[in-house]
Amino acid sequence: MSTIVDPAEILKSIENTPKMSASATELLSLTGDPNHNFCDVVAIVRNDSILTARVLKTVNSAAFSLMQEVTSIDRAVSFMGEKMLVGVALEVATAHLFDKKLEGYGGERGDLWRHDLRCAIASEEITKLAGTGFSKDLAFTGGILHDIGKSIISDYLKNTAEGALLQIEEGAYADYLDAEQNLLGTDHTLVGETLALDWKLPEPLRQVIRYHHQPAEASDEYRALVYAVHLGDLLAMMGGSGTGADNMHYTLDERYKDYLNLSNGDMELIILNVDEAYEKASESMAGGTDA
């Protein structure tokens, strides 16, 4: 198989990607720790002046409709909640990735953030209703980060979207992940996993990033979580938040039903809840865009 770029170039791009801030990394580690407490979260925010400023700005935005201005970081975090706090921290720490134009996918500036935010909300809703055994906050964070590899490989997929879609339509490629493999010798899940390892992200998040399109291959311990994000990813695309030409060109693993206890009524409720929560969240966590 001949590829259009040397894989070593992609690896070099990953190595040159700025490290995540210490505050964001600590918050992500707390997300996976069921024994952490509110004081741990507040302490991290307090020690990061940039994050503190952004948290206060967010909680005092029109989206929260508070009667009085909040100036205490303790109150701000309690109003915001942990999942939104993590989202804001990631928005601040990785804006250079989430806010770029995805030219290789034909995606616009901010599309990646909007898709990941909707996926995060859907993954959280699925986790709440499906009884996965994982925290909804961890599912939310996994949804935010699952497609981070697209930001890297998009630069190497320029002018390939039309051909990739044609090959999928003709059956030459199974789906868009297969197209990436044929074009680059890698795909956004593998690139995202390498980035996750470089950032020293917790193992559950690495599993989500690596296997969200192939959840059956995830470790037994994390498979239900990965299936939740896998389904959340598809629901986000169905809800109109895609990343470009690849939208709805991935394979749904129907075995999610073995890991997620969801009825048809649950799915309808999830879709309704996601739409409502997404509108509210996108007002305050816009990823640097006007969305």
C-alpha positions in Angstrom: 0.0 0.0 0.0 1.5 3.4 -1.0 0.6 6.3 1.2 0.6 10.0 0.4 2.9 11.0 3.3 5.7 9.6 5.3 4.3 8.4 8.7 7.5 9.8 10.3 6.2 13.3 9.4 3.0 12.7 11.3 5.0 11.4 14.3 7.1 14.5 14.2 3.9 16.6 14.3 2.7 14.8 17.4 6.1 15.4 19.1 5.9 19.1 18.2 2.4 19.5 19.6 2.5 21.6 22.8 2.0 19.6 26.0 -1.2 20.0 27.9 -1.0 22.3 30.9 -0.3 20.8 34.3 -3.7 22.0 35.5 -5.6 20.3 32.7 -3.7 17.1 33.2 -4.4 17.1 37.0 -8.1 17.7 36.4 -8.2 14.8 33.9 -6.5 12.6 36.5 -9.1 13.6 39.1 -11.9 12.7 36.7 -10.8 9.1 36.8 -10.4 9.0 40.6 -13.7 8.2 42.3 -12.3 9.3 45.7 -11.4 12.9 44.8 -13.3 15.7 46.5 -14.4 19.3 45.7 -11.4 20.8 47.5 -9.0 19.0 45.2 -10.7 20.5 42.2 -10.8 24.1 43.6 -7.1 23.9 44.5 -6.1 23.1 41.0 -8.1 26.0 39.5 -6.8 28.4 42.1 -3.2 27.6 41.1 -3.7 28.5 37.5 -4.4 32.2 36.9 -5.4 31.7 33.2 -7.9 28.9 34.1 -9.2 30.9 37.1 -10.0 33.9 34.8 -11.7 31.7 32.2 -13.8 29.9 34.8 -15.0 33.2 36.3 -15.7 34.6 32.8 -17.7 31.5 31.9 -19.8 31.3 35.1 -20.7 35.0 34.8 -21.7 34.6 31.1 -25.3 35.0 30.0 -25.6 31.2 29.7 -25.7 30.9 33.5 -28.1 33.8 34.0 -26.9 34.5 37.6 -28.5 37.4 39.5 -25.1 38.5 41.0 -21.6 38.4 39.7 -19.5 35.5 41.1 -16.0 36.5 42.2 -15.2 33.5 44.3 -13.6 30.5 42.6 -15.2 28.1 45.1 -18.7 29.4 44.2 -17.8 29.5 40.5 -16.8 25.8 40.5 -19.9 24.8 42.4 -22.1 26.6 40.0 -20.3 25.2 37.0 -19.9 21.6 38.0 -17.0 19.3 37.3 -17.8 18.3 33.8 -18.1 21.8 32.5 -15.0 22.8 34.4 -13.0 20.0 32.7 -14.4 21.2 29.4 -13.3 24.7 30.0 -9.9 23.5 31.1 -9.5 21.5 27.9 -10.7 24.4 25.9 -8.0 26.6 27.4 -5.3 24.0 27.3 -5.9 22.7 23.7 -7.4 25.5 21.8 -4.6 25.2 19.3 -6.0 21.8 18.4 -9.8 22.2 18.8 -10.1 25.5 17.1 -8.2 24.9 13.9 -9.8 24.5 10.5 -10.0 20.8 9.5 -9.0 21.2 5.9 -8.3 17.5 5.4 -11.9 16.7 6.3 -13.4 19.7 4.7 -14.4 20.9 8.2 -14.6 24.5 9.3 -13.0 26.2 12.2 -14.6 25.1 15.4 -16.3 22.0 13.9 -14.1 19.6 15.9 -14.9 21.3 19.2 -18.7 21.4 18.4 -18.7 17.7 17.5 -16.7 16.7 20.5 -18.9 18.8 22.9 -22.0 17.2 21.5 -20.4 13.7 21.7 -19.3 14.4 25.3 -22.9 15.3 26.3 -24.3 12.3 24.5 -21.7 10.0 26.1 -22.6 11.4 29.5 -26.3 10.8 29.0 -25.7 7.3 27.7 -23.6 6.5 30.7 -26.2 7.8 33.1 -29.0 5.7 31.6 -27.1 2.5 30.6 -25.5 1.5 33.9 -22.0 1.2 32.6 -20.4 1.4 36.0 -18.3 4.4 35.0 -18.9 8.0 36.1 -20.7 10.3 33.8 -18.0 12.9 34.2 -15.4 10.4 32.8 -17.6 9.7 29.9 -18.0 13.4 29.2 -14.3 13.9 29.3 -13.8 10.9 27.0 -16.3 12.4 24.5 -14.4 15.7 24.5 -11.1 14.1 23.7 -12.0 11.1 21.5 -11.3 12.8 18.1 -8.2 14.8 19.1 -6.1 12.9 16.5 -8.1 14.5 13.7 -6.5 17.8 14.5 -3.1 16.4 13.7 -3.8 14.3 10.6 -6.1 16.8 9.0 -3.1 18.6 7.7 -2.0 15.5 5.8 -5.4 14.7 4.3 -5.8 17.9 2.3 -7.5 17.4 -1.1 -8.4 13.8 -0.3 -12.0 14.0 1.0 -13.7 13.8 -2.4 -11.7 10.7 -3.4 -12.2 9.1 0.0 -15.9 9.4 -0.2 -16.0 8.0 -3.7 -13.9 5.0 -2.6 -16.2 4.4 0.3 -19.3 4.6 -2.0 -17.7 2.1 -4.4 -16.8 -0.3 -1.6 -13.0 0.1 -1.9 -12.9 1.4 1.7 -15.1 0.1 4.5 -15.5 3.5 6.1 -13.6 6.7 6.7 -11.2 5.1 9.2 -10.2 2.6 6.6 -9.8 5.5 4.1 -7.3 7.2 6.5 -5.4 4.0 6.9 -5.1 3.6 3.1 -4.1 7.2 2.6 -1.7 7.7 5.5 -0.8 4.3 6.9 -2.4 5.4 10.1 -5.7 7.0 11.4 -7.0 9.5 13.8 -7.5 7.0 16.6 -3.8 5.8 16.5 -2.5 9.4 16.2 -4.8 10.4 19.1 -3.5 7.5 21.2 0.1 8.6 20.6 -0.8 12.1 21.7 -2.6 10.7 24.7 0.5 8.8 25.7 2.7 11.8 25.2 0.3 13.8 27.4 0.2 11.0 30.0 -3.5 10.9 30.0 -5.3 8.4 32.3 -5.8 4.9 30.8 -9.6 5.1 30.4 -9.2 8.2 28.3 -6.5 6.6 26.2 -8.8 3.6 25.6 -11.6 5.8 24.5 -9.4 7.8 22.1 -7.8 4.6 20.6 -10.9 2.4 20.3 -14.0 4.6 19.9 -14.5 3.3 16.3 -13.5 -0.3 17.3 -14.9 -0.6 20.8 -14.9 -4.4 20.8 -11.1 -4.2 20.8 -10.9 -2.1 24.0 -9.8 -3.8 27.2 -12.6 -5.6 29.0 -12.2 -3.2 32.0 -13.1 -0.2 29.9 -15.2 -1.6 27.1 -18.6 -0.3 28.4 -17.1 3.2 28.6 -15.7 3.0 25.1 -19.0 1.7 23.7 -20.8 4.7 25.4 -18.5 7.1 23.6 -18.7 5.1 20.4 -22.5 5.5 20.4 -22.2 9.1 21.6 -20.0 9.8 18.6 -22.6 8.5 16.1 -25.4 10.4 17.9 -23.4 13.6 17.7 -23.1 13.2 13.9 -26.8 12.4 13.6 -27.5 15.5 15.6 -25.7 17.6 12.9 -22.4 18.1 14.6 -19.8 16.5 12.4 -16.2 17.3 11.4 -16.6 17.5 7.7 -16.7 15.0 4.8 -16.4 12.0 7.2 -19.7 12.7 8.9 -21.8 9.5 9.1 -19.2 7.5 7.2 -18.2 5.3 10.2 -19.5 1.9 11.2 -21.8 1.4 14.1 -20.9 -1.6 16.2 -24.3 -3.1 17.0 -22.7 -5.0 19.9 -23.1 -1.9 22.0 -26.4 -3.4 23.0 -24.4 -6.1 25.0 -22.7 -3.4 27.0 -25.3 -0.6 27.2 -28.7 -1.3 28.7 -30.8 1.1 26.6 -34.4 0.8 25.4 -35.8 2.6 22.4 -37.4 5.0 24.9 -34.1 5.7 26.5 -32.5 6.5 23.1 -35.3 9.0 22.4 -34.8 10.6 25.8 -31.0 10.8 25.2 -31.4 12.6 21.9 -33.8 15.1 23.4 -31.6 15.7 26.5 -28.5 16.1 24.3 -30.1 18.7 22.1 -31.1 20.8 25.1 -27.9 20.4 27.0 -25.8 21.1 23.9 -27.5 24.4 23.2 -26.8 25.6 26.8 -23.2 24.3 27.0 -22.2 25.7 23.6 -23.2 29.2 24.8 -20.6 29.1 27.5 -18.0 26.6 26.1 -17.6 27.8 22.5 -14.1 26.6 22.0 -13.0 30.0 20.9 -15.6 30.2 18.2 -18.9 32.1 17.9 -20.9 28.9 18.1 
